[in-house]
């Protein structure tokens, strides 16, 4: 996986989105309650995650991201 890691949190909807690399067409599989893994439709490469009810799941304390990583955080309040 190459490229940037983008993190966006929607406060009103309580959804955290993590995107890896450049945007592509993605399909999502539910891998746990309210936790979805996104894959590139053509290559199957892991492209990100969506976490619904993020605050209810514990918020940022349980997020682990391997480093080094380029991180861009948008929409945090």
Buried (B, 14 or more C-beta within 10 A) or exposed (E): EEEEBBBBBEEEEBBBBBBBBEEBEBEEEEEEEBBBBBBBEEEEBBBBBBBBEBEEBEEEEEBEEEEEEEEEEEEEE
